[in-house]
């Protein structure tokens, strides 16, 4: 059996972290078992689905490296097939026509509530044949669900779960307007796509009992089910916008690396010993559903930033440069190849102290400003008259230096020794003059990255005040 998994979002909103984690688990399970990972866009709710949401889902998956192994399936394009299966069940006596109007169904629910009964369909048309009064009237098709016994699921995460069939009513599988219900369409699509494992959030668990009844009625083999717990906010409540970024692409804008987000989502409800950093290549070798916990995971943005910082430090500076430059340009900074070269030279040092691409771009901004960089209050306070005079003297001293990191470090130490000063009393005003801040990469790295002409010009400009 070739393992086939699927991620099946509804395009009624943007892809959020819970959906991204589900997609990743499906992709990992398929890779672990040499199978295929598929995507189905469940867009049968035409009033709430949007092209914008579809595109955001596709863009989010592409950014995460989770595009499917085959072209996406759009559920709305398969409605004729869904109706075909409903009519097959009807022809076999496993479903029936139900002629209630919406008003009659509402009255049925109200009576049940008044009588303290569950507001379920009472099966009025289950064993009745339509008469002349029903001729030409619209009807829904309902599944003739079993009323005795239990529906049992051997869930790969939740274990054995069961429900008494008496608790489930005869659900509609085809509406009176000929459109399929969600629960019915999913079953038909999973069967036709050859899905072997359904890995999804545990909020779908109650749906699974009903869906299994359709599989069983059609004589189709059920897929294996694995219902993973939902993600909650840090306060233990359901994750929502008030907890911060929810859309996957919001994390991209915040400067989170896709590989870091995947690592974080992997560990959000799944564990393999004490391993915290699990690159995708390793995850594809070790991922197992038995390691998924049954309790809800809690979103921890501080932890995400920590993991992102780890990946940022390990990243190839050349791979980060285009995104950093894009962010700097978006901020209104104008620069050419010389300024890009400065950023490239600074990146290895900046990666050690930044947590996100946004922080990285902010920390590199001084290198691409035109003229003297903007000065923060702490940096300005360092530029006393004495410090300004020393900067002019230092600029003249360094003008004879060979402009590379090793030589500049030696020349700065020599200058401090000649003047009888602690090195920090030389370096801190110099850092303020070069970057406009009291925080930067090592001063020799900063000098070398700016280049001799630019560095000396900034020193002299600061000296003049």
Secondary structure, 3 states (H helix, E strand, C coil): CCCEEEECCCCCCCCEHHHHHHHHHHHHHHHHCCCEEEEEECCCCCCCCCHHHHHHHHHHHHHHCCCCCCCCEEHHHHHHHHHHHHHHHHHCCCEEEECCCHHHHHHHHHHHHHCCCCCCCCCCCCCCCCCHHHCCCCCEEEECCCCCCEEEEEECCCEEEEEEHHHCCCCEEECCCCCECHHHHHHHHHHHCCCCEEEEEHHHHHHHHHHHHHHHHHCCCCCEEEEECCEECCCCCECCHHHCCCEHHHHHHCCCCHHHHHHHHHCCCECCCCCCCCCHHHHHHHCCHHHECCCCEECCHHHHHHHHHHHHHHCCHHHHHHHHHHHHHHCCCCCCHHHHHHHHHHHHHHHCCCCCHHHHHHHHHHHHCCCCCCCCHHHHHHCCHHHHHHHHHHHHHHCCCCCCHHHHHHHHHHHHHHHCCCHHHHHHHHHHHHHCCCCCCCHHHHHHHHCHHHHHHHHHHHHHC
